[in-house]
Amino acid sequence: MHTDLLPTYILVIGFLLDALIGDPYSWPHPVKVFGNLIYWSENRFNQGQKRKQKGALFAIACIVFAFVVFNLINRGIQFNFWLNLIVGSVFVFYGLANHMLIKESLKVLWRLEKEGVEAGRNQLKYIVGRDTSRLNPHQIRTAVLETLSENLSDGVIAPLFYYAIGGIPLMFAYKMINTLDSMIGYKSERYKQFGMLAAKIDDVANFIPARLTALLMVLVTFNFRGLKYILKYGNQHASPNAGYPESALAGILNCRFGGPNVYHGQLMDKPYIGENPREVTEKDIIKAAWVNVGVSVVMVGLIVSLFYFV
């Protein structure tokens, strides 16, 4: 095999592994290690005085740690083509989450349709941060659609984007950024000081990937209402980034997202994204899942082309 094309082989194999098997719950995973580190450290340091400063230093240290560790691993396997190929492919596989995102979303749909509203609410808790205890079927499906669009950016396109420009080390520095934000990047009383910088870094890191995701969603569906919604609603979300893929999907499906929801005990009156307050259905979620697949394949194709021609 041609050594110059090794990053391409690693990307394609890792992507195919994620598409085929996802992340089995019982397997070890770097993000689980990240999560355990953040959980232990947050409990120890998020107290007393100067929480903002301690949280900022902690976030920076975690990101640098992830980059350095994976850079050392990367350097350690460079001497052997096959070792590099195998280990690199496994790390790309671990860095992507599209299989599990779609699987968990469809699991919510299946439990809602087969076992009822309460089962759907309970399953939804695994993939969203909002309070699910009072959601009706329409709200449950809407939450799934919002999650599919937002996490297509966070869990797939952003890791691929950072792999393309910085390889495995930058990919996992981003995964650490995203894990920090998902665990401490909230505006609740407990986290608003300690997690402030982590949330801001995540906003910066996702600025380009979120907009790229939205444009790719329009591209793979040839839906220009999606483009119209991106321009009209993309900056209406409380997050500086999540509104872009959500707007694209709302336009593609001709539906409406957003509105008031409870997150970690606090009511957030999120603006609406979209114009058609219709009931979303099972077919919408199936279509959104296929959009995710299409966008992921196109993104990998773009990176392969970049590696090949540049």
C-alpha positions as a LaTeX table, in Angstrom:
\begin{tabular}{lrrr}
\hline
Residue & $x$ (\AA) & $y$ (\AA) & $z$ (\AA) \\
\hline
Met1 & 0.00 & 0.00 & 0.00 \\
His2 & 1.11 & 3.57 & $-0.72$ \\
Thr3 & 2.37 & 5.27 & 2.45 \\
Asp4 & 1.24 & 8.73 & 1.32 \\
Leu5 & $-2.35$ & 7.51 & 1.26 \\
Leu6 & $-2.21$ & 6.12 & 4.81 \\
Pro7 & $-4.39$ & 8.93 & 6.30 \\
Thr8 & $-7.01$ & 8.11 & 3.65 \\
Tyr9 & $-6.94$ & 4.38 & 4.43 \\
Ile10 & $-7.23$ & 5.12 & 8.14 \\
Leu11 & $-10.17$ & 7.46 & 7.60 \\
Val12 & $-12.11$ & 5.10 & 5.34 \\
Ile13 & $-11.57$ & 2.01 & 7.49 \\
Gly14 & $-12.45$ & 3.87 & 10.69 \\
Phe15 & $-15.55$ & 5.34 & 9.10 \\
Leu16 & $-16.69$ & 1.93 & 7.85 \\
Leu17 & $-16.11$ & 0.40 & 11.29 \\
Asp18 & $-18.35$ & 3.03 & 12.87 \\
Ala19 & $-20.99$ & 2.53 & 10.18 \\
Leu20 & $-21.00$ & $-1.24$ & 10.70 \\
Ile21 & $-20.69$ & $-1.74$ & 14.45 \\
Gly22 & $-20.84$ & 1.62 & 16.24 \\
Asp23 & $-19.61$ & 1.70 & 19.84 \\
Pro24 & $-20.69$ & $-1.39$ & 21.82 \\
Tyr25 & $-21.46$ & $-0.33$ & 25.40 \\
Ser26 & $-19.10$ & $-2.83$ & 27.01 \\
Trp27 & $-16.04$ & $-1.84$ & 24.96 \\
Pro28 & $-13.36$ & 0.48 & 26.37 \\
His29 & $-13.51$ & 3.93 & 24.84 \\
Pro30 & $-11.29$ & 7.04 & 25.06 \\
Val31 & $-14.31$ & 9.27 & 25.65 \\
Lys32 & $-15.25$ & 7.16 & 28.69 \\
Val33 & $-11.77$ & 7.89 & 30.04 \\
Phe34 & $-12.28$ & 11.59 & 29.30 \\
Gly35 & $-15.64$ & 11.49 & 31.07 \\
Asn36 & $-14.26$ & 9.76 & 34.17 \\
Leu37 & $-11.40$ & 12.27 & 34.37 \\
Ile38 & $-13.78$ & 15.22 & 34.07 \\
Tyr39 & $-16.24$ & 13.77 & 36.58 \\
Trp40 & $-13.54$ & 13.13 & 39.21 \\
Ser41 & $-11.85$ & 16.49 & 38.69 \\
Glu42 & $-15.06$ & 18.50 & 38.67 \\
Asn43 & $-16.12$ & 17.02 & 42.00 \\
Arg44 & $-12.73$ & 17.87 & 43.47 \\
Phe45 & $-12.10$ & 21.36 & 42.05 \\
Asn46 & $-15.55$ & 22.88 & 41.45 \\
Gln47 & $-15.90$ & 24.26 & 44.94 \\
Gly48 & $-14.73$ & 27.14 & 47.07 \\
Gln49 & $-13.30$ & 30.35 & 45.65 \\
Lys50 & $-12.11$ & 31.16 & 42.12 \\
Arg51 & $-14.22$ & 28.54 & 40.39 \\
Lys52 & $-14.00$ & 30.36 & 37.06 \\
Gln53 & $-10.19$ & 30.38 & 37.13 \\
Lys54 & $-9.96$ & 26.77 & 38.28 \\
Gly55 & $-12.42$ & 25.70 & 35.59 \\
Ala56 & $-10.49$ & 27.57 & 32.90 \\
Leu57 & $-7.17$ & 26.00 & 33.87 \\
Phe58 & $-8.82$ & 22.59 & 34.10 \\
Ala59 & $-10.38$ & 22.88 & 30.61 \\
Ile60 & $-7.11$ & 23.99 & 29.01 \\
Ala61 & $-5.16$ & 21.25 & 30.80 \\
Cys62 & $-7.60$ & 18.56 & 29.63 \\
Ile63 & $-7.45$ & 19.67 & 25.99 \\
Val64 & $-3.66$ & 19.90 & 25.99 \\
Phe65 & $-3.47$ & 16.51 & 27.73 \\
Ala66 & $-5.64$ & 14.85 & 25.06 \\
Phe67 & $-3.63$ & 16.36 & 22.21 \\
Val68 & $-0.26$ & 15.45 & 23.74 \\
Val69 & $-1.25$ & 11.88 & 24.60 \\
Phe70 & $-2.62$ & 11.12 & 21.14 \\
Asn71 & 0.30 & 12.89 & 19.50 \\
Leu72 & 2.70 & 10.66 & 21.44 \\
Ile73 & 0.71 & 7.58 & 20.46 \\
Asn74 & 0.72 & 8.76 & 16.85 \\
Arg75 & 4.48 & 9.24 & 16.92 \\
Gly76 & 4.98 & 5.87 & 18.56 \\
Ile77 & 3.26 & 3.95 & 15.77 \\
Gln78 & 4.72 & 5.86 & 12.82 \\
Phe79 & 7.58 & 3.38 & 12.33 \\
Asn80 & 5.27 & 0.55 & 11.22 \\
Phe81 & 2.77 & 0.96 & 8.38 \\
Trp82 & 0.43 & $-1.82$ & 9.48 \\
Leu83 & 0.47 & $-0.85$ & 13.15 \\
Asn84 & $-0.25$ & 2.73 & 12.13 \\
Leu85 & $-3.09$ & 1.58 & 9.90 \\
Ile86 & $-4.71$ & $-0.62$ & 12.55 \\
Val87 & $-4.35$ & 1.71 & 15.53 \\
Gly88 & $-5.23$ & 4.80 & 13.52 \\
Ser89 & $-8.35$ & 3.17 & 12.08 \\
Val90 & $-9.48$ & 2.13 & 15.56 \\
Phe91 & $-9.06$ & 5.68 & 16.84 \\
Val92 & $-11.05$ & 7.15 & 13.93 \\
Phe93 & $-13.71$ & 4.56 & 14.68 \\
Tyr94 & $-13.73$ & 5.71 & 18.31 \\
Gly95 & $-13.82$ & 9.36 & 17.23 \\
Leu96 & $-17.06$ & 9.02 & 15.26 \\
Ala97 & $-20.56$ & 8.52 & 16.64 \\
Asn98 & $-22.98$ & 8.42 & 13.73 \\
His99 & $-23.94$ & 4.76 & 14.11 \\
Met100 & $-24.81$ & 5.18 & 17.78 \\
Leu101 & $-26.53$ & 8.52 & 17.19 \\
Ile102 & $-28.87$ & 6.97 & 14.64 \\
Lys103 & $-29.28$ & 3.75 & 16.62 \\
Glu104 & $-30.22$ & 5.56 & 19.85 \\
Ser105 & $-32.57$ & 7.90 & 18.00 \\
Leu106 & $-34.39$ & 5.01 & 16.35 \\
Lys107 & $-34.54$ & 3.23 & 19.71 \\
Val108 & $-36.49$ & 6.19 & 21.13 \\
Leu109 & $-38.85$ & 6.01 & 18.16 \\
Trp110 & $-39.28$ & 2.23 & 18.51 \\
Arg111 & $-40.04$ & 2.41 & 22.25 \\
Leu112 & $-42.44$ & 5.30 & 21.76 \\
Glu113 & $-44.37$ & 3.49 & 19.04 \\
Lys114 & $-44.31$ & 0.02 & 20.61 \\
Glu115 & $-44.34$ & 0.66 & 24.37 \\
Gly116 & $-45.95$ & 4.06 & 24.76 \\
Val117 & $-45.16$ & 7.61 & 25.82 \\
Glu118 & $-43.52$ & 6.82 & 29.16 \\
Ala119 & $-41.11$ & 4.37 & 27.54 \\
Gly120 & $-40.29$ & 6.94 & 24.86 \\
Arg121 & $-39.61$ & 9.57 & 27.52 \\
Asn122 & $-37.32$ & 7.24 & 29.45 \\
Gln123 & $-35.34$ & 6.28 & 26.35 \\
Leu124 & $-35.03$ & 9.89 & 25.22 \\
Lys125 & $-33.23$ & 10.78 & 28.48 \\
Tyr126 & $-30.15$ & 8.97 & 27.20 \\
Ile127 & $-29.61$ & 11.35 & 24.28 \\
Val128 & $-30.91$ & 14.78 & 25.39 \\
Gly129 & $-30.24$ & 17.15 & 28.26 \\
Arg130 & $-33.79$ & 18.42 & 28.68 \\
Asp131 & $-36.40$ & 17.21 & 31.15 \\
Thr132 & $-38.36$ & 14.50 & 29.32 \\
Ser133 & $-40.89$ & 13.67 & 32.05 \\
Arg134 & $-43.76$ & 15.68 & 30.58 \\
Leu135 & $-43.11$ & 15.50 & 26.86 \\
Asn136 & $-45.89$ & 14.36 & 24.55 \\
Pro137 & $-45.23$ & 12.14 & 21.49 \\
His138 & $-44.80$ & 15.13 & 19.17 \\
Gln139 & $-42.29$ & 16.73 & 21.53 \\
Ile140 & $-40.39$ & 13.45 & 21.88 \\
Arg141 & $-40.06$ & 13.09 & 18.10 \\
Thr142 & $-39.07$ & 16.75 & 17.78 \\
Ala143 & $-36.35$ & 16.28 & 20.41 \\
Val144 & $-35.02$ & 13.29 & 18.47 \\
Leu145 & $-34.88$ & 15.33 & 15.26 \\
Glu146 & $-33.10$ & 18.21 & 16.98 \\
Thr147 & $-30.59$ & 15.77 & 18.45 \\
Leu148 & $-29.98$ & 14.07 & 15.11 \\
Ser149 & $-29.16$ & 17.39 & 13.46 \\
Glu150 & $-27.10$ & 18.96 & 16.26 \\
Asn151 & $-25.08$ & 15.82 & 16.99 \\
Leu152 & $-24.45$ & 15.19 & 13.32 \\
Ser153 & $-22.22$ & 18.24 & 13.66 \\
Asp154 & $-20.75$ & 17.49 & 17.10 \\
Gly155 & $-20.41$ & 13.72 & 16.75 \\
Val156 & $-19.50$ & 13.26 & 13.10 \\
Ile157 & $-18.67$ & 16.28 & 10.95 \\
Ala158 & $-16.60$ & 18.15 & 13.55 \\
Pro159 & $-14.38$ & 15.12 & 14.39 \\
Leu160 & $-13.91$ & 14.48 & 10.65 \\
Phe161 & $-13.10$ & 18.16 & 10.09 \\
Tyr162 & $-10.40$ & 18.15 & 12.76 \\
Tyr163 & $-9.02$ & 14.83 & 11.54 \\
Ala164 & $-8.68$ & 16.38 & 8.09 \\
Ile165 & $-6.60$ & 19.30 & 9.35 \\
Gly166 & $-4.74$ & 17.75 & 12.29 \\
Gly167 & $-5.02$ & 13.97 & 12.24 \\
Ile168 & $-5.81$ & 11.79 & 15.26 \\
Pro169 & $-4.34$ & 14.19 & 17.88 \\
Leu170 & $-6.51$ & 17.13 & 16.85 \\
Met171 & $-9.54$ & 14.87 & 16.42 \\
Phe172 & $-9.27$ & 13.77 & 20.05 \\
Ala173 & $-8.44$ & 17.24 & 21.33 \\
Tyr174 & $-11.82$ & 18.15 & 19.82 \\
Lys175 & $-13.46$ & 15.11 & 21.44 \\
Met176 & $-12.15$ & 16.33 & 24.79 \\
Ile177 & $-13.54$ & 19.81 & 24.09 \\
Asn178 & $-16.93$ & 18.34 & 23.25 \\
Thr179 & $-16.93$ & 16.05 & 26.29 \\
Leu180 & $-16.06$ & 18.97 & 28.57 \\
Asp181 & $-18.93$ & 20.99 & 27.16 \\
Ser182 & $-21.40$ & 18.12 & 27.48 \\
Met183 & $-20.49$ & 17.60 & 31.14 \\
Ile184 & $-19.72$ & 21.05 & 32.57 \\
Gly185 & $-20.67$ & 23.56 & 29.87 \\
Tyr186 & $-24.06$ & 24.45 & 31.37 \\
Lys187 & $-25.36$ & 27.77 & 32.69 \\
Ser188 & $-26.76$ & 26.18 & 35.84 \\
Glu189 & $-25.68$ & 27.38 & 39.26 \\
Arg190 & $-23.23$ & 24.51 & 39.64 \\
Tyr191 & $-21.46$ & 24.88 & 36.31 \\
Lys192 & $-21.83$ & 28.47 & 35.07 \\
Gln193 & $-18.50$ & 29.56 & 36.58 \\
Phe194 & $-16.45$ & 26.37 & 36.45 \\
Gly195 & $-17.58$ & 25.42 & 32.94 \\
Met196 & $-17.59$ & 28.90 & 31.40 \\
Leu197 & $-14.37$ & 28.61 & 29.38 \\
Ala198 & $-15.10$ & 25.00 & 28.39 \\
Ala199 & $-18.40$ & 26.13 & 26.86 \\
Lys200 & $-16.76$ & 29.05 & 25.03 \\
Ile201 & $-14.01$ & 26.85 & 23.62 \\
Asp202 & $-16.66$ & 24.43 & 22.38 \\
Asp203 & $-18.50$ & 27.32 & 20.70 \\
Val204 & $-15.33$ & 28.32 & 18.86 \\
Ala205 & $-14.39$ & 24.74 & 17.93 \\
Asn206 & $-17.83$ & 24.08 & 16.42 \\
Phe207 & $-18.21$ & 27.37 & 14.56 \\
Ile208 & $-17.06$ & 26.06 & 11.16 \\
Pro209 & $-18.24$ & 22.43 & 11.51 \\
Ala210 & $-21.81$ & 23.46 & 12.43 \\
Arg211 & $-22.17$ & 25.67 & 9.37 \\
Leu212 & $-20.47$ & 23.11 & 7.16 \\
Thr213 & $-22.89$ & 20.46 & 8.44 \\
Ala214 & $-25.88$ & 22.63 & 7.60 \\
Leu215 & $-24.65$ & 23.30 & 4.07 \\
Leu216 & $-23.94$ & 19.60 & 3.47 \\
Met217 & $-27.47$ & 18.75 & 4.66 \\
Val218 & $-28.86$ & 21.08 & 2.02 \\
Leu219 & $-26.47$ & 19.70 & $-0.58$ \\
Val220 & $-27.36$ & 16.03 & $-0.12$ \\
Thr221 & $-31.12$ & 16.72 & $-0.17$ \\
Phe222 & $-31.15$ & 19.46 & $-2.85$ \\
Asn223 & $-33.59$ & 21.28 & $-0.58$ \\
Phe224 & $-33.33$ & 25.03 & $-0.96$ \\
Arg225 & $-35.90$ & 25.67 & 1.75 \\
Gly226 & $-33.20$ & 24.29 & 4.04 \\
Leu227 & $-30.82$ & 26.98 & 2.81 \\
Lys228 & $-33.49$ & 29.64 & 3.33 \\
Tyr229 & $-34.02$ & 28.43 & 6.90 \\
Ile230 & $-30.28$ & 28.44 & 7.61 \\
Leu231 & $-30.09$ & 32.09 & 6.62 \\
Lys232 & $-33.28$ & 33.00 & 8.48 \\
Tyr233 & $-33.06$ & 30.93 & 11.66 \\
Gly234 & $-29.45$ & 29.77 & 12.00 \\
Asn235 & $-28.54$ & 32.54 & 14.43 \\
Gln236 & $-31.80$ & 32.38 & 16.39 \\
His237 & $-30.76$ & 29.47 & 18.62 \\
Ala238 & $-29.43$ & 30.03 & 22.15 \\
Ser239 & $-26.30$ & 28.20 & 20.99 \\
Pro240 & $-24.18$ & 30.06 & 18.41 \\
Asn241 & $-23.82$ & 26.81 & 16.45 \\
Ala242 & $-26.67$ & 24.35 & 17.05 \\
Gly243 & $-29.18$ & 26.51 & 15.21 \\
Tyr244 & $-27.53$ & 25.96 & 11.83 \\
Pro245 & $-27.97$ & 22.19 & 11.40 \\
Glu246 & $-31.34$ & 22.39 & 13.19 \\
Ser247 & $-32.48$ & 25.10 & 10.77 \\
Ala248 & $-31.34$ & 23.04 & 7.81 \\
Leu249 & $-33.30$ & 20.00 & 8.99 \\
Ala250 & $-36.40$ & 22.07 & 9.81 \\
Gly251 & $-36.31$ & 23.38 & 6.26 \\
Ile252 & $-35.71$ & 19.95 & 4.72 \\
Leu253 & $-38.66$ & 18.47 & 6.65 \\
Asn254 & $-40.81$ & 21.64 & 6.50 \\
Cys255 & $-41.47$ & 21.55 & 10.25 \\
Arg256 & $-40.71$ & 23.62 & 13.35 \\
Phe257 & $-38.24$ & 23.07 & 16.19 \\
Gly258 & $-37.43$ & 24.97 & 19.37 \\
Gly259 & $-39.81$ & 26.52 & 21.88 \\
Pro260 & $-39.77$ & 26.31 & 25.69 \\
Asn261 & $-38.14$ & 23.31 & 27.37 \\
Val262 & $-36.79$ & 22.47 & 30.83 \\
Tyr263 & $-33.03$ & 21.83 & 31.07 \\
His264 & $-31.49$ & 20.75 & 34.38 \\
Gly265 & $-34.39$ & 22.21 & 36.32 \\
Gln266 & $-34.46$ & 25.55 & 34.49 \\
Leu267 & $-37.08$ & 26.63 & 31.95 \\
Met268 & $-35.48$ & 27.87 & 28.75 \\
Asp269 & $-37.72$ & 29.71 & 26.32 \\
Lys270 & $-35.88$ & 28.82 & 23.13 \\
Pro271 & $-36.98$ & 30.60 & 19.93 \\
Tyr272 & $-38.81$ & 28.62 & 17.31 \\
Ile273 & $-36.89$ & 27.44 & 14.25 \\
Gly274 & $-39.12$ & 26.98 & 11.24 \\
Glu275 & $-42.58$ & 28.06 & 10.17 \\
Asn276 & $-44.74$ & 24.96 & 9.97 \\
Pro277 & $-45.95$ & 23.71 & 13.41 \\
Arg278 & $-47.09$ & 20.39 & 11.98 \\
Glu279 & $-46.99$ & 17.07 & 13.81 \\
Val280 & $-43.69$ & 15.34 & 13.08 \\
Thr281 & $-43.88$ & 11.63 & 12.37 \\
Glu282 & $-41.89$ & 8.42 & 12.28 \\
Lys283 & $-41.12$ & 9.05 & 8.60 \\
Asp284 & $-39.45$ & 12.36 & 9.47 \\
Ile285 & $-37.04$ & 10.63 & 11.83 \\
Ile286 & $-36.25$ & 7.93 & 9.26 \\
Lys287 & $-35.59$ & 10.62 & 6.65 \\
Ala288 & $-33.38$ & 12.58 & 9.07 \\
Ala289 & $-31.36$ & 9.43 & 9.75 \\
Trp290 & $-30.74$ & 8.99 & 6.03 \\
Val291 & $-29.73$ & 12.65 & 5.76 \\
Asn292 & $-27.12$ & 11.96 & 8.46 \\
Val293 & $-25.81$ & 8.99 & 6.50 \\
Gly294 & $-25.63$ & 11.00 & 3.28 \\
Val295 & $-23.88$ & 13.96 & 4.89 \\
Ser296 & $-21.32$ & 11.68 & 6.56 \\
Val297 & $-20.50$ & 9.89 & 3.30 \\
Val298 & $-20.13$ & 13.18 & 1.42 \\
Met299 & $-17.87$ & 14.61 & 4.15 \\
Val300 & $-15.60$ & 11.56 & 4.02 \\
Gly301 & $-15.55$ & 11.82 & 0.23 \\
Leu302 & $-14.50$ & 15.47 & 0.44 \\
Ile303 & $-11.67$ & 14.68 & 2.85 \\
Val304 & $-10.45$ & 11.77 & 0.70 \\
Ser305 & $-10.41$ & 14.10 & $-2.30$ \\
Leu306 & $-8.48$ & 16.68 & $-0.27$ \\
Phe307 & $-5.88$ & 14.10 & 0.80 \\
Tyr308 & $-5.56$ & 12.76 & $-2.74$ \\
Phe309 & $-5.21$ & 16.03 & $-4.65$ \\
Val310 & $-3.41$ & 18.25 & $-2.13$ \\
\hline
\end{tabular}
